[in-house]
Amino acid sequence: MNADNELLINLDKLHTTELGVERIKRNLSLNTDDVVDWCKTKINSDNAVITRNGKNWYVNVDNYILTVNVYSYTIITAHKEKK
C-alpha cells in the first residue's frame, strides 16, 4: 500500500493535541476552530501530494505543508510553504 492511500484510508483517525491546534492556527493564520477538519479537507483534496519520510507523512497542498505521524495519525505541525 502506498503512503497516500494509507493516510487517506485512515483519515478518520486524524487528530491533534490542544497545543497542536494552537500551533497550526498560528503557523497558517487560520481563523477556524476545527483545525482537524480543515486538515482533513486539505489532505483529501485532489491536488494534495502525500509523501512518507520515516515516521511522518508530509502533505503538500495549496502552498501548505502538513506533518502527520505515521503511527498515531497525529497532526504534528503545519507550515506555509516557503517560496
Summary of the structure (lengths in Angstrom):
residues: 83
radius of gyration: 11.6
end to end distance: 31.5
largest distance: 34.9
contacts: 222
relative contact order: 0.22
helix: 37%
strand: 30%
